[in-house]
Amino acid sequence: MILLLDKRLPVRIPFSSKESLSSFFMKTADNNGMNIIEMLNLIRLNEKYLIHSGDIQRIDFYPESIFSLKKLQWYTGISVDDMNRGSFTKLIHTFNHSCRGESYRGLRDTIRSNYHYCPHCLGRTNAALLLWKLTDVEVCREHECYLLQHCFSCNESIKYKHLRIPSICPYCSKSLSVHKGVALDGTSSNLKHQQWNAKAWEILLNICDQVYIPPHELAQRILYILNEFNVDYNRDRICRNLQGYSINHLLQCARGTLAKDRSIHLSALLSILFLHHVEIERFLRMEISSEFLISLRKGDKFKLSEEPVCVAPWCPSYQKSGSLVRTGVNSSEKAKIKLHKYMACEDCGCEYAFAEGVIIERTYFIQAYHKISSHNLSSLTWYERENLMGLKKEKIRRVMAYFWCCQIISEEEGITTYGKIDLGKVQEFVKALDKGIAIVEIRRWPLWEQYGNYLIHRFHPDVMRAIIYKKMTMESRGMRDLKDEIIDACSDLRNKDLSITLHNVAQIMGISPTTIRKQGYSPLIEKSKQKQNEERIKELRVRVDLKTENYLQVKATEAISSVELFQVLEISYSSLKKSSPELALYINKVRKEHNAEVLLNNRMSLFRA
């Protein structure tokens, strides 16, 4: 090992084109007889923080956040431009709205933790490319082969944090460049997409430093493409062309109505560009029609006075007048979007609301319908389903249960383990809703064989109609002041000596904890909870103090162990210390003083004898 403090590294190696910064560091450390962790600690930015193997994954993201550029240049001789080309820095500077590059979220879930590599590239340059770290890149365009995902000698997948030399397996020390690789399958329907992705990312990684596209302009360009380059904004057209991305998020970004700027995921951007045959070079130099921007800010020409209708394609009341009914909610705010005039369709259960003068679906069934009708979900993994539908696993399970109840998908398409619908359970579900029992309580009933069995009953048409009817008969939440009801509920719990919690208060009131939380009454419950705890501690102190005094009188001539005393008090020392540390210390002190007095008296008795 070479110990260097103020000296430059004796061996300097050139930076290879397209190489990742972490690869350059590995080769530099190896050529200088050092461990890469030792070398990284020489150039770290924060002297109080020791870099470890887990930080290797951070090197290529935004190195300025963890390394001193002056130290980096001094020790290794690499230029700042090469450092930027070996990391995602240039890309982050192009799309990030924040001055803190490490906070950029547009690459979330896009950077691999497992090493992928091209054996031909490793054999030629002994360098790992930055491109290989991206989940969208599965092929090497230069050598026309797939990237390998494991060592062919030991068959182990390689973690980036364990890698020390780009061309050597860290587990068996065998060369990774020996295997010939797997040639591209010219018949694969996905090949064109993979090659396009590799080229697009390569261009983005080498983007000019002077280019800056803020989130609102990025969203505007995407919407312009989804609008098929028409100057008149058309929400329906955009929704039809949108693939697994939230139109509300895009609209808010484009119109600048977000309370806080948010990044647009670059992987989703490239997917949209590929599907609409727009090359990345064209996108980067795209100019948007001023007429489209004006139309975008105005929104659709839909008027609130016009009668909204259900637009679910499978619904019997599709686009029929009077198909939607008003529910009990006048207004609310979800994900920084102000919603009002909540509506629902009694035939299919889809829920709607107005946002910025446009009617939107509050549920996610219509969004999922177009994906389900064109794909067989049973052949996809959960990860693939999430990418396809733009929904998380929990929502996809609910979607599948819903469409199974609508007889749009069959049991073979992924819900064979949900069981069968029991009409008796459906009737019990409806009766419970009529009695005002919350859905969250019904979900906990022991009669459900599993969660999936609950879902197929939850989305049964009769149950969905009962839920809509319940919402229709509810007092408007926007006008309802919950303060007095919460105070009464807390008082009731205190009188019954039951713990005051958000869940218990919500259960007494017959509403969900989320409703209380969103109306800002959580602090009121917390205050009542603290007051109850203070009262309980006072009572505990009186009770424990009295029991201790009585027991010490009974054992006036005997020493008392801590275990024995707390058994009498019917409370453990740890519990007492947690609720009242001062009382726990006081009891222990009294016990020790008692034992010392007993010991002294015994010694005096022996002395007199």
N, C-alpha and C positions, 0 to 999 in steps of 0.2 A: 504493500500500500504506500502511495506517495502522499506525504503531508504537505499541503500547499496553503499558505496564508495570503501572502502578498505577491506571489510569483505567478506568472502566466503558466498555463499547462505546456509542458515541453513538446508534446505532439499535437499538431493541429491538422485536422482533416478538412477537405473541401465539403461544402454543402451541396448535396445532389439535387437536381431539378425534381420537383414534386415530392420530395422527401418530407416526412413529418419531423417536427422539431424533436419529439421524443426519440425517434430513430437516430437523429444526429447526436443527441446526448448519449445514447447507449453506445454508439460507435466511438465517440470521443472518450468516454470513460474507459471503455475496454482497451483502446489504444494507449491510454496513459496508465494502465494497470490499476485503475480505481473501480470501486463499486459506484454505480450510478447514483445511489442515494447520497454517498459522500460528496460527489461532485455537485449535485443539486443543492446541497446545504451550503456549499461555497458561494452560490450565486443567489441565495434566497433573499427575498425582499424584507421579510419580517424576521429580525434577528432573534426574537423571542420564541419563534415557532420552528420546531425541527421537522423537516420534510421526511415523510415515510413512504413506503411502497404504494400506499393508497393514493398518494398525490401524483403518481405517474400518469394516471388517467386525466389529470387536470392540465398537464403540460401543453397539450395541443389545442386546448380550448381558447384561453386568453392568457398567455404567459406573463403579460405585464402585471397581472394581479398577484403573481407569486414570485417572480424573479426581478432582480435589479438589472435593468438594461445595461448600465455601466459595467457591472460585474460580469454580466454575460459576455459583453464584447471584450472585456479585459482578459478573462480567462480563456475563452474559446476562440476569439477572433471572428466570430460570426457577425455579420452586419444586421442592423435592425430590419432592413428590407427582407433579408433571408429568413429572419425569425418570423416576420409576418407571413411570408409565403409558406412557411412550414407549420403554420397554425391557422385557426379559423379567424384570426384577427381582422384581416381585410374584409371578409364576409360580414363580420359583426359590425365593423365600422360603417358598412354600406347600409345595413337594415336596422341597426339598433337605435332606438329613440333616446336611450339613457346614456349619460356620460360614463356609467359604470359598465364596462364591457362584460364583466363576469356575470352580470345579472340578466344577460340576453336569454330569452326563452324560445326564440324561433327555431332552435336546434334540439329542443327537448325530445327525448326518446329517439333521437336520430343517430347518436354517437354510440358505437358499439363498446361493450366491455370485454368481448372476446376477440382475439386476434384473427383476422382474415388476411390471406396473402396470395400473391401470384408467385409460384416457385421459379418461373423464368425470370421475373424482375429481381428476385432475391439473388439468383445465381449470377446475374449480370452486375448488379450494383451493391448488393448486401445492404439495401436500404428499404425500410417500410414506407410506403406512400401514405400521405395524409388521406387520400381518397378512400383507402381501404377501411377507414374508421367509420364510414357512413353506412347505415343500414340499407339505404336505397341502392348502394353499389354492390353488385354481385358478380361482375365480370371485369376482366382486364381487356380493354379495347385493343391495346397494342399487340398482345399475344393471342387474342381471340380464345380465351379460356375462362372457366369459372374460377372465382377465388376459392381457395381451399379453407376449410374451417377448423381443421385439426391436424395434428402431427401424424403422418402416415407410418411412423415407426412405432410409436406407443399408443396411437389412436386417441390421444387426449386432446380435448379442447383447451386452448391456451388463453389464459387471462392476461390482459395487457399489463396488469400490475405485477405479474410474475416474470414477464419478458425482460431479458437483460441484453441479448444480442438478437437483432432482427432475423437473422437466418438460422438461429440455433434454438431448438426446443428446450425450454427451461426445465423440463421434467426428465427427459432421457438423454439430453445433450447431443442428439443426432441432428444432422443438417436438414433444414426444411426445403432446401432447393433441389434435393435429389429427385423427388417425384416429378413426373412430367406434367402433372395437372390434368384437368378434364376439359377436353375441347368443347366449344360451344355447339349446342344442338341446333342446327339450322332449321329444324322442323318445329322448334318450340314457338308457341304463339306469344310467349312472354319475352322472347329474345330481343325483339325490337325495342320494347319498353326498357329493358335492362341496359341496352347499349345507349339509348337516348338519355337515361338517367345518368350514366357514367359521364357522358359528354357534358351534360348540363351542369353537373356538380363541379366538373373540372373547370368550366368557364367561371362559375361563381367563386371558386376558391382563388382564382387568379384575376379577380375583378379589379378594375382601376381604383386607386385610393381616392380619387376625386369624386367618384360616384357616391351619391347619398340618396336613398329612397326612403323617406319616413313612412311609418305605418299607414297613415291616412292615404298617401299617394299610392302605396302598394295595394291597398284595398280597392281604391278607385280603378286601378288598372285591371285587377282581377274581375271586378264587376263589369267593366267595359267589355272584357272578353266573354264573360258569361252572358252578357246582353247581346252577344253576337255582333258587336261593333255598331249597334244601332244607337242613334243619338237620343231616342226616346226611352227612358227607363221603364222596364217592364218586369215587375217582381215575379210574375208567373214564369216568364221566360228564364229568368235567372235561377229560380228554384228548380226548374226542369233540367237545367244544365249543371247544377251544383252537385258535386260528388262528395258526400260525407263531411261537409263543412257547414258551420252555422251562418245562415244568411244574416241573422240579427247582429252577430259579432262583426261581420264584414260591413254591414250598413253603418253601424255605430263608428267603426274605424274610419270609414270613408267620409262620413258626415262630421267627424270630430266631436261626437256627442258623448264619448266615454269620459267618465270622471277621471280616469287615469289611463294613459296610453298603454296599449298591450301589443305584443309582437304577434305577427302572423306566422304560422308554422311554415317553414320553407318546403318541407316535404309535401304538404298539402298544395302549396303553390305549384310545384313541379308536376304533381298529378293532374292538376287542372290544365296546365299548359300542354301536357302530352295528349290529354283527351281531346283538346280543341286544336291540336296541330299548330301550336304557336311555339316557335323556337325561342330559346332563352335569350339569344342576342336581340331578337326583335322585341321581346318584352322589355329588356333593359333600356332600349332607346325609344320606347313607345311614347307617343304623344296622344293625350286624351282630348276628345272633342269638347270644347267649352259648352256646347249645347247639351251634351250628355251630363256634364257636371251640374248644370242648372236643373236639368230634369231629375237628376239623382237627389238633389237637396229637396226638391218639391215632393218627390215620391210619386206613387201611383195616383191617378185621377179618381180613385175610389173615394166616395163621400161617406161620412159617418151616417148620413141620413138614409143612404141606400140600405135595403134589407140584406143582411148577410145570410148566406146559405152554407150548408155542409158541403165540403169539397172532397170528402173521402170517396175514392172511386168505387169501393165495394159496398158503400152504404145504400140501402133501399131509398133513402131520401136525398140522394146525390143531386145537388143544385136545385132542390125543390124549395119553393117559397114556404116559409114557416117551419123549416126543418130545425132551426135552432131556437132554444129557449134560454132565457136569462137565468143565471144562478144568483146566489146571495151576495156575491162579491162585487163591489163597485169599482174598487181600485186597489192596486198593490204594486210592489216593485220587486222584480226578479232579475238578478244579475245586472243591476244598474239600469234595467229597462222598465219604464213606467207602463203598466198595463191597466186597462179599465174596461168596463162593460163585459164581464165574463159571461160566456155562453157555452152551451153544450148541446150535442145532438142526442136525443133520446133513443134513436134507432141504432147508432153505432158506438156511442159513448165518447166520441172525439170532443175535445174541449177547445174553445177558442177565446180570444180576447183581442182588443184593439191596442196597437202599439204604434205611436207616431202616425195616427190616422189610417193605419193599415191593419186589416184583420189577419191574425197569425194563429197557427195551431199551438196550443199550450201543451198538448200531448205530443208524442213523437211517432204516432202510428202511420201517418201519411208519409212522413219522411222514410220510414222503414219499409213501407209497402212496395215501393218501386224497386228496392233492392231484393226483397224477399221473392217478388214475382219473377225475377230474372236470374236468381241463383238458388242452388240447392244447399241450404245451410248445413245439412248433415255431413257434407263432404269437407267442411271447413273447420279449422281449429277455432278456439275462442279468440285468439289473437287475430286471426284472419277475419272473423266475423266483426270484431271491433273496428278494424281498419275499413272494412267494406261499408258498414252501416254508420260509422261515425258515432257510435254509442258505446257506453261501458257495458260490462258483462251483465250487471243487474238489470239494466234497461232492456237489453236484448232478451233476457229470460222472460221479462214481462211482455215484450212484443210477441215472442213466440207463443206464449200462453194465450194472449189476446187473439192472435190470428188462428190459433188452433180452435178456439171457441167459435170463431167466425167461419170455421171450416175452409179456410184459405190455405192452410198447410196441414199436412197429415202427421200422424204419430211418428212415422219413419223419419221425419225431418228434425229430429233432435229432442223430442219430448216424450219418448217412450217410457221414461221412468217417473212421469208425473202422476201416473195412476188414472183412474176413471172419475168422471163427474158423478157425484151422488146428489140426486135432486133433493134428498132430505137435508143434506148439508147446505144446499143452496137456499132452501126455505129458512133454515136456522140463521144463515147469514143475513137474509133480508129482514127477518124478525128482529135480529140484534140491531140492525141499522135503524129500524123503525123506533126502537126503544132508546135510541141516542147513544148506543155503545160505539166507541171510537174504533176505527178500522185497525189501528195499531194494537188494540186489545184483542180483537177478533183474530188477528194474525197469530197471537200467542195461544190460541185454543189448542188443547192437547189432541183434539180429534183429527187434526191434519197429519197425514202420514209423513209428510215432509214439506219443505217450503214450496216445491213445485206443485204439489197437490193443492196447497192453499191458493196459488196463482191461478190455476184453471177454474177455481170456484170464484175467485175475486173478479175475474174478467168474464164470467158468465153473463149473458145479456140481462137476465133478471136482476142480478146484483148490481150491474152498472146503472141500470135504470133507477134502482133504489138509491144509489149513491147520488145520482143527479137530482132526484127528488129531494133528498136530504139537503143538498146544497141550495135548491130552490127555496126551501122553507126556512133556511137559516136566516137569522137577522144579518143584515149587511155588516161585514167585518169592518168596512171602512168607516161606518158611523158608530159602531159599538165601542163603548169605553169599558175596558175590562178591569179598571183599577179597583172599583168597589167590590167586584166579584172576587178578585184575587185576594183582597184584604179579608173578605169573609171566609174564603177557602183556607187561608193561612191560619185564621183564628180557629176554624173548625179542626184543623190538624193539630193545633196546639192543645186544644181542649181534650182531644182524644189521645194525646201523648204520642202522636205519630210524627215522623220526621217531615219537616217542611222541605220539599224538593220540587224542582220544576215539574218532574213527571207526576208527582202526587197531586200537585195543584191543578195541573192540566186534566188529570183523570177526574177530579171532583167537578171541574167546570164543564167536562164533556167536549173539550177542544184539544188540539194537538199542542205539544210544547213549542213547536215551530211558530205557531200563531202568537203565542205569548212573547217569544223571543223577538219576533219581527216587529211587534208593536212596542218594543222597548221596555217591557215590564220585568225583565229578568233581574235588574238591580233591586226592585221592590221585593221580590221573593228572596233574594240573597240577604237583604237587610232583615227580613222576618226570620230567616234561617239563623242568622248570627245572633239575633235576640233570643231565639229558642235555645241555642247552644249555651249562651251565657246563663240563662235560667237553669238549664240542666246541670251546668258545672257548679252553680251555687248550691243546688239541691244535693249534688254529689259530695261537695265539700262538707256540708252539714252531716250527711249520713255517714261518710267515711270517718270523720272526726269523732263522732259519737261512738261508732263501733270500735274504733281504735282505743279510745279512752276506757270503755267498758272491758275490753279484752286485756288491756294492760293491768287493770285492777284484779281481774281473775288470775292472771299469771304474775302476780306481784313478786313472787320469789323464784320465778323461773325465767331463764333466757328464752328469747323468742327468735325463731328463724324468719327470714324474709318470706319464704314460701308459705310457712304456716300462717303468718299474719295476713297475707293477701288472699289466702283461701278463706279465711274468716270474713274478710271484707268483700268477698265474692267478686273480685275484679283482679285482673292481672296487673303487674307493675308496669308493663309496656303500654297497656291501654290507659292506665291512670296518668302515666307520664305524657302520653300523647294529648289527652284532653285537658290535663291540668298539671304541668310540669312542677309548679311550685308546691302543690299539695303532695305530689309523689316524693319530692325531696324532703318535705316536712315530715311525712310519715316515716321515711327511712331514718331521718335524724332522731325522731322520738324513739324509734325501736332501738337504735344504737345507744342512746342515753339510758334507756330502760335496762338494756343488757349490761352496760357498764356499771350501773347502780347495783344490779343483782350480783355481779362479780365482786364488787367492792364489799357488799354486805356479807357474802360468803367468806371472803378473806378475813374480814373482821371477826366473824364467828369462829373461824379456825384459830385466830390469834388469841381470842379470849379463852378458847378451850385449852 
